[in-house]
């Protein structure tokens, strides 16, 4: 049985990298029936072109759907498309939610006409402890530093369409010739060039997971009182609030509101926006507490087929009959 890593998934085919060779595999029917999900980055056991087993993951994220990563590198554009601090904060909070190290890369620095954006970025995110890098894939500025950021790690690149993820990869791996496209003149937004997530080997110890760009990430999967944990500069005041369930919006004696002068305005605006999305989620699930029977049950990240009530009762009756039979046998002896 060979072991390898999924580096690309296309249709029903899984491409496995094992000992510097590529194998095109399908998934065993038994794994399909158990509804196992396989992500780019998963390590698997395979033989004869079929994946037999998914090995335990150290981590995974769902947007983009990738596994076994060391760091998230959030790619933004200084211009074209315009830098959105709200979108940037979404990616940062998402990495924080998954307990993943994040670094911030700002591409297309050649389009910047002044240093105000650079100064603002450093003033907000440097005190929070993030690695910050400005690059220009077009002019080669900061490309060596970007390559250093990748050394010895498996890094997933996240960012909206058109920010230059593929251009940066081409800059450090010219032989790849990844497809790139200019932003739309009509919408001033990027267009998708990467269609699927894929692991790209930089050297023996360094890998990039290139992902499709997306911008509709929402915090509609957690409760409102969990959002502040995604903002270090907000959560550090949480214990001083009068109410333990304080959302730091309009509550009295809120320690966060009392320290708003120490929190960047765009960061707090993002926090309020995410809380609103979480509130919508809370309302959505409030009336969904009715238990429904399914044909499968979840156990340790695996789906198993449930035994019907009738079959389960039949099995119990058989067990009882065997017990009584053993007792009768002992009496006879």
C-alpha positions as CSV (number, residue, x, y, z in Angstrom):
1,X,0.0,0.0,0.0
2,X,1.5,3.3,-1.1
3,X,1.1,6.7,0.7
4,X,0.8,10.0,-1.0
5,X,-0.7,13.5,-0.8
6,X,-3.7,14.7,-2.8
7,X,-2.4,17.7,-4.8
8,X,-5.4,18.2,-7.2
9,X,-9.0,17.1,-7.5
10,X,-10.8,17.3,-10.8
11,X,-14.2,15.8,-11.4
12,X,-14.1,12.3,-9.8
13,X,-10.3,12.0,-10.2
14,X,-7.9,12.5,-7.4
15,X,-4.2,13.2,-8.3
16,X,-1.8,11.8,-5.8
17,X,1.8,12.9,-5.3
18,X,3.9,10.0,-4.0
19,X,7.8,9.8,-4.2
20,X,7.9,12.5,-6.9
21,X,5.5,10.6,-9.1
22,X,1.9,11.5,-10.0
23,X,-0.9,8.9,-9.8
24,X,-4.5,9.4,-11.0
25,X,-6.8,7.7,-8.6
26,X,-10.5,7.1,-8.0
27,X,-12.0,6.6,-4.5
28,X,-13.1,3.2,-3.3
29,X,-16.9,2.7,-3.3
30,X,-16.9,1.9,0.4
31,X,-15.4,5.4,1.2
32,X,-18.1,6.9,-1.0
33,X,-20.8,5.1,0.8
34,X,-19.4,6.3,4.1
35,X,-19.5,9.8,2.6
36,X,-15.8,10.5,3.4
37,X,-14.7,13.9,2.1
38,X,-11.3,14.1,0.6
39,X,-9.6,17.5,0.4
40,X,-6.5,18.8,-1.5
41,X,-3.7,18.3,1.0
42,X,-5.0,15.0,2.5
43,X,-2.6,12.2,2.9
44,X,-4.0,8.9,1.7
45,X,-3.2,5.2,1.2
46,X,-3.8,4.0,-2.3
47,X,-3.2,1.0,-4.5
48,X,-4.0,0.0,-8.1
49,X,-5.4,3.5,-8.9
50,X,-7.8,3.5,-5.9
51,X,-7.8,5.4,-2.7
52,X,-8.2,3.0,0.2
53,X,-7.9,5.2,3.3
54,X,-7.7,8.8,4.3
55,X,-5.0,9.4,6.9
56,X,-5.7,11.7,9.9
57,X,-5.5,15.4,9.3
58,X,-3.7,17.8,11.5
59,X,-6.1,20.6,10.3
60,X,-8.4,21.7,7.5
61,X,-10.4,24.7,6.4
62,X,-13.5,24.8,4.3
63,X,-13.1,28.1,2.4
64,X,-11.0,27.1,0.4
65,X,-11.4,23.4,1.2
66,X,-7.8,22.3,1.9
67,X,-6.1,20.2,4.6
68,X,-2.8,19.8,6.4
69,X,-1.6,23.4,6.0
70,X,1.0,25.4,8.1
71,X,0.1,28.9,7.2
72,X,-2.4,31.1,5.5
73,X,-1.0,33.9,3.3
74,X,-3.7,36.5,2.6
75,X,-3.1,38.2,-0.7
76,X,-4.6,41.6,-1.2
77,X,-4.1,44.2,-4.0
78,X,-3.0,47.8,-3.1
79,X,-5.0,48.9,-6.2
80,X,-7.1,47.3,-9.0
81,X,-9.1,46.0,-7.2
82,X,-9.1,48.6,-4.5
83,X,-7.9,47.4,-1.1
84,X,-10.8,46.4,1.1
85,X,-10.0,46.4,4.8
86,X,-13.4,44.7,5.4
87,X,-12.5,41.8,3.1
88,X,-9.0,41.6,4.6
89,X,-10.4,41.4,8.1
90,X,-12.7,38.5,7.0
91,X,-9.7,36.4,5.8
92,X,-7.8,37.2,9.0
93,X,-10.7,36.3,11.3
94,X,-11.3,33.1,9.3
95,X,-7.7,32.1,9.8
96,X,-8.0,32.9,13.5
97,X,-11.1,30.8,13.7
98,X,-9.2,27.8,12.4
99,X,-6.2,28.5,14.7
100,X,-3.9,29.0,11.7
101,X,-0.9,31.3,11.5
102,X,-1.5,34.1,9.0
103,X,0.7,36.5,7.0
104,X,-0.4,39.5,5.0
105,X,0.9,40.1,1.4
106,X,-0.1,43.3,-0.5
107,X,0.5,42.9,-4.2
108,X,0.5,45.5,-7.1
109,X,2.5,47.9,-5.0
110,X,3.7,49.5,-8.3
111,X,0.2,51.0,-8.7
112,X,0.3,52.9,-5.4
113,X,0.7,56.6,-5.9
114,X,1.4,57.4,-2.2
115,X,2.4,55.8,1.0
116,X,-0.8,56.4,2.9
117,X,-2.1,52.8,2.3
118,X,1.2,51.3,3.4
119,X,1.3,53.4,6.5
120,X,-2.3,52.5,7.4
121,X,-1.7,48.8,6.9
122,X,1.3,48.9,9.2
123,X,-0.4,51.0,11.8
124,X,-3.3,48.5,12.0
125,X,-1.8,45.1,11.6
126,X,1.8,45.3,12.8
127,X,0.8,45.8,16.5
128,X,-1.4,42.7,16.1
129,X,1.8,40.7,15.3
130,X,1.2,39.8,11.6
131,X,4.0,39.4,9.1
132,X,3.4,42.1,6.5
133,X,4.9,42.1,3.0
134,X,4.4,44.5,0.0
135,X,5.1,43.1,-3.5
136,X,4.8,43.8,-7.2
137,X,4.8,40.6,-9.3
138,X,5.0,42.8,-12.4
139,X,8.2,44.5,-11.4
140,X,9.7,41.8,-9.2
141,X,9.6,43.9,-6.1
142,X,9.4,41.9,-2.9
143,X,9.3,38.5,-4.8
144,X,12.4,37.2,-3.0
145,X,10.9,38.1,0.4
146,X,7.7,36.4,-0.6
147,X,9.7,33.2,-1.5
148,X,11.4,33.3,1.9
149,X,8.0,33.5,3.5
150,X,7.2,30.1,1.9
151,X,10.3,28.2,3.0
152,X,9.8,25.0,4.8
153,X,6.0,25.3,5.0
154,X,2.8,24.3,3.2
155,X,1.1,27.7,2.7
156,X,-2.4,28.3,1.3
157,X,-2.9,31.5,-0.6
158,X,-6.3,33.2,0.0
159,X,-7.6,36.3,-1.6
160,X,-10.2,37.8,-3.8
161,X,-10.1,37.4,-7.6
162,X,-7.7,39.6,-9.5
163,X,-5.3,40.4,-6.6
164,X,-2.4,38.6,-8.4
165,X,-2.0,35.2,-6.7
166,X,-1.2,33.5,-9.9
167,X,1.1,36.3,-11.0
168,X,3.1,35.9,-7.7
169,X,3.4,32.2,-8.2
170,X,4.6,32.7,-11.8
171,X,7.2,35.2,-10.4
172,X,8.8,32.6,-8.2
173,X,8.1,29.6,-10.5
174,X,8.4,31.0,-14.0
175,X,8.1,27.5,-15.6
176,X,4.6,27.1,-14.4
177,X,3.0,29.6,-16.7
178,X,-0.2,29.9,-14.7
179,X,-3.0,31.7,-16.5
180,X,-3.6,35.3,-15.4
181,X,-6.1,37.9,-16.5
182,X,-6.6,41.6,-16.1
183,X,-9.4,43.0,-13.9
184,X,-12.7,43.8,-15.6
185,X,-12.7,47.4,-16.9
186,X,-16.5,47.4,-16.3
187,X,-16.7,46.3,-12.7
188,X,-13.1,47.0,-11.7
189,X,-13.1,43.6,-10.1
190,X,-11.0,40.6,-10.7
191,X,-12.1,37.6,-12.7
192,X,-11.4,33.9,-11.8
193,X,-8.3,32.4,-13.4
194,X,-7.7,29.6,-10.9
195,X,-10.5,27.1,-11.1
196,X,-9.6,24.7,-8.4
197,X,-7.3,24.3,-5.5
198,X,-3.9,22.7,-6.3
199,X,-0.6,22.1,-4.4
200,X,2.4,23.5,-6.2
201,X,5.8,22.3,-5.1
202,X,8.3,25.2,-4.8
203,X,11.2,23.0,-3.5
204,X,11.6,19.9,-1.4
205,X,10.2,21.5,1.7
206,X,8.1,24.3,0.5
207,X,4.6,24.1,-1.1
208,X,1.9,26.5,-2.1
209,X,-1.8,25.7,-2.3
210,X,-3.2,28.0,-5.0
211,X,-6.9,28.5,-4.6
212,X,-9.8,30.1,-6.6
213,X,-10.5,33.7,-5.6
214,X,-13.7,34.3,-3.7
215,X,-15.4,37.2,-1.9
216,X,-18.6,36.0,-0.3
217,X,-17.2,34.5,2.9
218,X,-19.6,35.0,5.7
219,X,-19.6,34.3,9.4
220,X,-22.9,32.6,9.3
221,X,-21.7,29.5,11.1
222,X,-21.0,30.7,14.7
223,X,-22.8,32.4,17.5
224,X,-22.6,36.2,18.1
225,X,-20.8,35.9,21.4
226,X,-18.0,34.0,19.7
227,X,-17.1,36.7,17.2
228,X,-15.0,38.8,19.6
229,X,-12.6,35.9,20.0
230,X,-11.5,36.4,16.4
231,X,-10.3,40.0,17.3
232,X,-7.3,40.0,19.7
233,X,-7.6,43.8,20.3
234,X,-11.3,43.3,21.3
235,X,-11.2,40.1,23.2
236,X,-8.6,41.3,25.6
237,X,-11.1,43.7,27.2
238,X,-14.0,41.2,27.2
239,X,-13.4,40.0,30.8
240,X,-13.8,43.6,32.1
241,X,-17.3,44.0,30.6
242,X,-20.2,44.1,33.1
243,X,-22.1,41.3,31.4
244,X,-20.4,38.0,30.4
245,X,-22.4,37.8,27.2
246,X,-21.7,41.4,26.2
247,X,-21.6,41.8,22.4
248,X,-19.8,45.2,22.7
249,X,-22.5,47.0,20.7
250,X,-24.7,49.1,22.9
251,X,-24.5,47.4,26.3
252,X,-23.9,49.4,29.4
253,X,-20.5,49.3,31.1
254,X,-18.9,47.7,28.1
255,X,-15.1,47.7,28.4
256,X,-14.6,47.4,24.7
257,X,-16.7,50.5,24.0
258,X,-14.7,52.3,26.6
259,X,-11.5,51.5,24.8
260,X,-12.6,52.2,21.2
261,X,-9.9,54.8,20.9
262,X,-7.3,52.0,21.0
263,X,-9.1,49.9,18.3
264,X,-8.9,50.8,14.6
265,X,-12.2,51.9,13.2
266,X,-12.2,49.5,10.3
267,X,-11.5,46.6,12.6
268,X,-14.4,47.5,14.9
269,X,-16.7,48.0,11.8
270,X,-15.8,44.5,10.6
271,X,-16.5,43.1,14.1
272,X,-20.0,44.7,14.1
273,X,-20.6,43.4,10.6
274,X,-19.6,39.8,11.5
275,X,-21.7,39.9,14.7
276,X,-24.7,40.9,12.5
277,X,-24.1,37.9,10.3
278,X,-23.8,35.6,13.3
279,X,-27.1,37.0,14.7
280,X,-28.8,36.0,11.4
281,X,-27.3,32.5,11.8
282,X,-28.6,32.3,15.4
283,X,-32.1,33.2,14.3
284,X,-31.9,30.7,11.6
285,X,-31.0,27.8,13.9
286,X,-33.2,28.9,16.8
287,X,-36.2,27.0,15.4
288,X,-34.3,24.1,13.9
289,X,-33.9,22.1,17.1
290,X,-36.3,19.4,16.0
291,X,-34.4,16.1,15.8
292,X,-34.7,14.3,12.5
293,X,-33.8,10.7,11.8
294,X,-31.1,10.0,9.2
295,X,-29.7,6.9,7.6
296,X,-26.2,7.8,8.9
297,X,-24.5,8.9,12.1
298,X,-21.4,11.0,12.7
299,X,-18.6,9.6,14.8
300,X,-15.0,10.8,14.9
301,X,-15.3,12.7,11.7
302,X,-16.7,9.6,10.0
303,X,-20.1,8.7,8.8
304,X,-21.4,5.2,9.5
305,X,-24.6,3.6,8.4
306,X,-27.2,3.5,11.2
307,X,-28.9,0.2,12.1
308,X,-32.7,0.4,11.8
309,X,-34.7,0.2,15.0
310,X,-36.3,-3.1,14.0
311,X,-32.9,-4.7,13.2
312,X,-31.4,-3.3,16.4
313,X,-34.2,-4.8,18.4
314,X,-33.9,-8.1,16.6
315,X,-30.2,-8.2,17.5
316,X,-30.9,-7.5,21.1
317,X,-33.5,-10.3,21.3
318,X,-30.9,-12.7,19.8
319,X,-28.4,-11.6,22.5
320,X,-31.0,-12.2,25.2
321,X,-31.9,-15.7,23.8
322,X,-28.2,-16.6,23.8
323,X,-27.8,-15.5,27.4
324,X,-30.8,-17.5,28.5
325,X,-29.6,-20.5,26.5
326,X,-26.2,-20.4,28.3
327,X,-27.9,-20.2,31.7
328,X,-30.1,-23.2,30.8
329,X,-27.1,-25.1,29.6
330,X,-25.3,-24.4,32.9
331,X,-28.3,-25.7,34.9
332,X,-28.4,-28.9,32.9
333,X,-24.7,-29.5,33.5
